[in-house]
């Protein structure tokens, strides 16, 4: 008994009130084969699956780019101040921020730097800010609440930006828009009236629109002659009425504008 007791004490070191093994045991993780059906080797099994998924996504993306025309618009015109540009859909929520008083004007830096900076900083610091071992969302109410709030804010801001923008303008300014296939006959008598009554100042030489033209593009307005006459007489939006005083000139100008339907001839 004494011998066994002595051998036991040789394998133990006393550190204050604790006991640790005298012989260092290497901490070798268990092999993945000890967990059948629950894990797999990173190389080549897991990495091969990742490559296969990436290849499918890449091929699908390439097929879409070849099958569909790019949603481009015409070349930028610095003289056209009536055009309202918007960013791509995934930046619309940030674009909407700049419409609010607290994030625009003198406070633009808040909407462009402060708020996005705080959001990205929170994502970077998330592993250190929330070190909970729980993985279920219901067990992490603070992190889950913050994430739901962020997602809801992005959706609401994106929706508000989408509703506030006139998307018909994008169709008019599209690079393949039929409106730009119409050739304006500048020798037409009605075009001379168009210049005479200063319509050209707002709607441009090719009726493409300008600084305050309403609508911006007169081609393909889908208004008949009587409706165009009504707009010219009474005005619309920022366009004043009563610009064309002669009845014959009004008739000729309205008839000419109604004939410009934007279709290929």
C-alpha positions as CSV (number, residue, x, y, z in Angstrom):
1,X,0.0,0.0,0.0
2,X,2.8,2.4,0.9
3,X,4.4,1.7,-2.5
4,X,1.2,2.5,-4.4
5,X,0.7,5.6,-2.4
6,X,4.3,6.8,-3.1
7,X,3.9,6.2,-6.9
8,X,0.6,8.2,-6.9
9,X,2.3,11.2,-5.3
10,X,5.1,11.1,-7.9
11,X,2.5,11.8,-10.7
12,X,1.0,14.8,-8.9
13,X,2.4,18.2,-8.3
14,X,0.9,20.4,-5.6
15,X,0.3,24.1,-6.5
16,X,-1.2,25.7,-3.5
17,X,-4.6,24.0,-3.2
18,X,-4.7,22.6,-6.7
19,X,-3.3,19.4,-8.2
20,X,-2.1,19.1,-11.8
21,X,-0.6,16.1,-13.6
22,X,3.2,16.1,-13.5
23,X,3.4,14.6,-17.0
24,X,2.3,17.0,-19.8
25,X,-0.4,15.4,-22.0
26,X,-0.6,16.8,-25.5
27,X,-3.9,18.3,-26.5
28,X,-4.6,16.6,-29.8
29,X,-8.0,17.2,-31.3
30,X,-10.0,14.1,-32.1
31,X,-10.0,12.9,-35.7
32,X,-13.1,13.8,-37.8
33,X,-13.6,10.1,-38.4
34,X,-14.7,9.7,-34.8
35,X,-17.8,11.8,-35.6
36,X,-19.4,9.9,-38.6
37,X,-22.0,12.0,-40.5
38,X,-21.3,15.1,-38.4
39,X,-18.1,16.5,-39.9
40,X,-15.7,16.0,-42.8
41,X,-12.2,17.0,-43.8
42,X,-11.7,20.5,-45.1
43,X,-9.5,19.3,-47.9
44,X,-10.7,18.1,-50.3
45,X,-14.4,17.4,-49.3
46,X,-15.5,20.8,-48.0
47,X,-13.4,22.9,-50.3
48,X,-14.6,21.0,-53.3
49,X,-18.3,21.7,-52.4
50,X,-17.5,25.4,-52.1
51,X,-15.9,25.5,-55.5
52,X,-18.8,23.7,-57.1
53,X,-21.3,26.1,-55.6
54,X,-19.1,29.1,-56.7
55,X,-18.8,27.7,-60.2
56,X,-22.6,27.3,-60.5
57,X,-23.2,30.9,-59.3
58,X,-20.6,32.3,-61.7
59,X,-22.0,30.4,-64.7
60,X,-25.5,31.6,-63.9
61,X,-24.3,35.2,-63.5
62,X,-22.5,35.0,-66.9
63,X,-25.6,33.6,-68.6
64,X,-27.7,36.4,-67.3
65,X,-25.3,39.1,-68.5
66,X,-25.2,37.5,-72.0
67,X,-29.0,37.0,-72.2
68,X,-30.1,40.4,-71.1
69,X,-29.2,43.9,-72.3
70,X,-27.4,46.0,-69.6
71,X,-29.8,48.5,-68.0
72,X,-27.7,51.5,-69.1
73,X,-28.9,55.0,-69.8
74,X,-27.8,57.5,-72.4
75,X,-24.6,59.5,-72.1
76,X,-24.5,62.0,-69.3
77,X,-25.6,65.5,-70.3
78,X,-24.2,68.2,-67.9
79,X,-26.7,70.7,-69.4
80,X,-29.7,68.6,-68.4
81,X,-30.5,69.7,-64.9
82,X,-33.9,68.1,-64.9
83,X,-32.5,64.6,-64.7
84,X,-32.7,63.1,-61.2
85,X,-30.0,60.3,-60.8
86,X,-30.4,57.5,-58.2
87,X,-27.9,54.9,-57.1
88,X,-28.3,51.2,-57.5
89,X,-31.0,49.5,-55.5
90,X,-28.7,48.2,-52.8
91,X,-27.7,51.8,-52.0
92,X,-31.2,53.3,-52.0
93,X,-31.5,53.2,-48.2
94,X,-28.4,55.3,-47.9
95,X,-29.6,57.7,-50.6
96,X,-32.9,58.1,-48.7
97,X,-31.0,59.1,-45.6
98,X,-29.8,62.2,-47.4
99,X,-33.4,63.4,-47.8
100,X,-33.9,63.9,-44.1
101,X,-33.1,67.1,-42.3
102,X,-30.8,65.6,-39.7
103,X,-28.7,63.9,-42.4
104,X,-28.6,66.5,-45.2
105,X,-27.6,70.2,-45.7
106,X,-25.3,71.2,-42.9
107,X,-25.5,67.7,-41.5
108,X,-24.6,65.8,-44.6
109,X,-21.6,64.3,-42.9
110,X,-24.0,62.5,-40.5
111,X,-25.8,60.8,-43.4
112,X,-22.7,60.0,-45.5
113,X,-20.1,59.2,-42.8
114,X,-21.4,59.0,-39.3
115,X,-24.4,56.6,-39.6
116,X,-22.8,54.2,-42.2
117,X,-19.5,54.3,-40.2
118,X,-21.3,53.3,-37.0
119,X,-23.1,50.5,-38.7
120,X,-20.0,49.0,-40.3
121,X,-18.0,49.5,-37.0
122,X,-20.8,47.5,-35.2
123,X,-20.5,44.7,-37.7
124,X,-16.7,44.6,-37.2
125,X,-16.9,44.7,-33.4
126,X,-19.8,42.2,-33.2
127,X,-17.6,39.2,-32.2
128,X,-16.2,41.2,-29.3
129,X,-19.4,43.0,-28.2
130,X,-21.5,39.9,-28.0
131,X,-19.5,36.9,-26.7
132,X,-22.5,34.8,-25.8
133,X,-22.2,31.0,-26.3
134,X,-25.8,30.8,-27.3
135,X,-26.6,30.4,-31.0
136,X,-30.4,30.4,-31.0
137,X,-31.8,33.9,-31.7
138,X,-34.4,33.6,-28.8
139,X,-31.5,33.2,-26.4
140,X,-29.8,36.4,-27.6
141,X,-32.5,39.0,-27.4
142,X,-30.2,42.1,-27.6
143,X,-28.3,41.0,-30.7
144,X,-31.5,39.7,-32.4
145,X,-33.4,42.9,-31.7
146,X,-30.6,45.0,-33.1
147,X,-30.3,42.9,-36.2
148,X,-34.1,43.0,-36.8
149,X,-34.1,46.8,-36.3
150,X,-31.4,47.2,-38.9
151,X,-33.1,45.0,-41.4
152,X,-36.4,46.7,-40.9
153,X,-34.8,50.1,-41.3
154,X,-33.1,49.1,-44.6
155,X,-36.3,47.8,-46.0
156,X,-38.3,50.9,-45.0
157,X,-35.7,53.4,-46.3
158,X,-35.4,51.4,-49.6
159,X,-39.1,51.4,-50.1
160,X,-39.4,55.1,-49.4
161,X,-36.7,55.9,-51.9
162,X,-38.3,53.6,-54.5
163,X,-41.7,55.3,-54.0
164,X,-40.3,58.8,-54.1
165,X,-38.5,58.4,-57.5
166,X,-40.2,58.8,-60.9
167,X,-39.1,55.6,-62.5
168,X,-40.7,56.5,-65.8
169,X,-37.9,58.9,-66.2
170,X,-35.4,56.0,-66.4
171,X,-37.4,54.5,-69.3
172,X,-37.2,57.7,-71.2
173,X,-33.4,58.1,-70.6
174,X,-32.6,54.4,-71.4
175,X,-30.0,53.9,-74.0
176,X,-32.4,51.9,-76.2
177,X,-35.4,54.0,-75.6
178,X,-37.6,54.4,-78.7
179,X,-38.0,58.1,-77.8
180,X,-34.5,58.8,-79.1
181,X,-35.1,57.0,-82.4
182,X,-37.4,59.8,-83.5
183,X,-35.8,62.3,-85.8
184,X,-37.0,65.9,-85.3
185,X,-37.6,67.7,-88.5
186,X,-36.4,71.2,-87.6
187,X,-37.6,72.5,-91.0
188,X,-41.2,71.7,-90.0
189,X,-43.4,74.9,-89.7
190,X,-44.5,73.7,-86.3
191,X,-40.9,73.5,-85.1
192,X,-40.5,77.1,-85.9
193,X,-43.5,77.8,-83.7
194,X,-41.9,75.6,-81.0
195,X,-38.9,78.0,-81.2
196,X,-40.9,81.2,-81.5
197,X,-42.9,80.6,-78.4
198,X,-39.7,79.7,-76.4
199,X,-40.8,76.1,-75.8
200,X,-37.2,75.2,-76.8
201,X,-35.8,76.9,-73.7
202,X,-37.3,74.3,-71.4
203,X,-37.8,71.2,-73.5
204,X,-34.6,71.3,-75.6
205,X,-33.8,71.3,-79.3
206,X,-34.8,67.6,-79.7
207,X,-37.7,67.8,-77.2
208,X,-35.6,65.7,-74.8
209,X,-36.3,67.9,-71.8
210,X,-34.3,70.5,-69.9
211,X,-34.1,72.3,-66.6
212,X,-37.8,72.8,-65.9
213,X,-39.6,71.0,-68.7
214,X,-42.8,69.3,-67.7
215,X,-42.9,66.6,-68.9
216,X,-39.1,66.4,-69.4
217,X,-39.5,64.6,-72.7
218,X,-42.3,65.6,-75.1
219,X,-41.8,62.6,-77.3
220,X,-44.1,59.7,-76.5
221,X,-46.1,61.7,-74.0
222,X,-49.2,59.6,-74.9
223,X,-51.3,62.8,-75.0
224,X,-53.7,63.5,-77.8
225,X,-54.0,66.8,-79.6
226,X,-56.8,68.1,-77.4
227,X,-54.9,67.1,-74.2
228,X,-51.8,68.9,-75.4
229,X,-53.7,72.0,-76.2
230,X,-55.2,71.9,-72.7
231,X,-51.7,71.7,-71.2
232,X,-50.4,74.6,-73.3
233,X,-53.4,76.8,-72.5
234,X,-53.6,76.1,-68.7
235,X,-50.0,75.1,-68.0
236,X,-48.8,72.1,-65.9
237,X,-46.5,71.9,-62.9
238,X,-43.9,74.6,-63.3
239,X,-44.9,75.3,-66.9
240,X,-47.0,78.5,-67.1
241,X,-50.1,78.7,-69.3
242,X,-51.1,81.1,-72.0
243,X,-47.7,81.0,-73.8
244,X,-49.3,80.4,-77.3
245,X,-51.8,83.2,-78.0
246,X,-52.7,82.5,-81.6
247,X,-55.4,79.8,-82.1
248,X,-54.0,78.6,-85.4
249,X,-50.5,78.4,-84.0
250,X,-51.8,76.5,-81.0
251,X,-53.6,74.0,-83.3
252,X,-50.6,73.4,-85.5
253,X,-48.2,73.0,-82.5
254,X,-50.5,70.6,-80.7
255,X,-51.1,68.5,-83.8
256,X,-47.3,68.3,-84.4
257,X,-46.5,67.3,-80.9
258,X,-49.2,64.6,-80.8
259,X,-47.7,63.0,-83.9
260,X,-44.4,62.4,-82.2
261,X,-45.2,59.1,-80.6
262,X,-41.6,57.8,-80.2
263,X,-42.1,54.8,-82.4
264,X,-39.8,53.7,-85.2
265,X,-40.7,54.9,-88.6
